[in-house]
Amino acid sequence: MKLRNYLFAAVVFASVTFVSCNPDSIADEDNPYQTEQGIDKRKVKIPGQVNS
């Protein structure tokens, strides 16, 4: 029974260590604040102002 508990603890520890240290994460690929496209200032419309 003790051996089974030790093996279970070792598997849990190994899986937690692998997941927490794994550099392949979906969140690493996301860049929510960086965009590839710029903003064309000529197309921006501000209410109450006339574009020149």
Summary of the structure (lengths in Angstrom):
residues: 52
radius of gyration: 26.0
end to end distance: 81.2
largest distance: 81.2
contacts: 54
relative contact order: 0.07
helix: 46%
strand: 0%
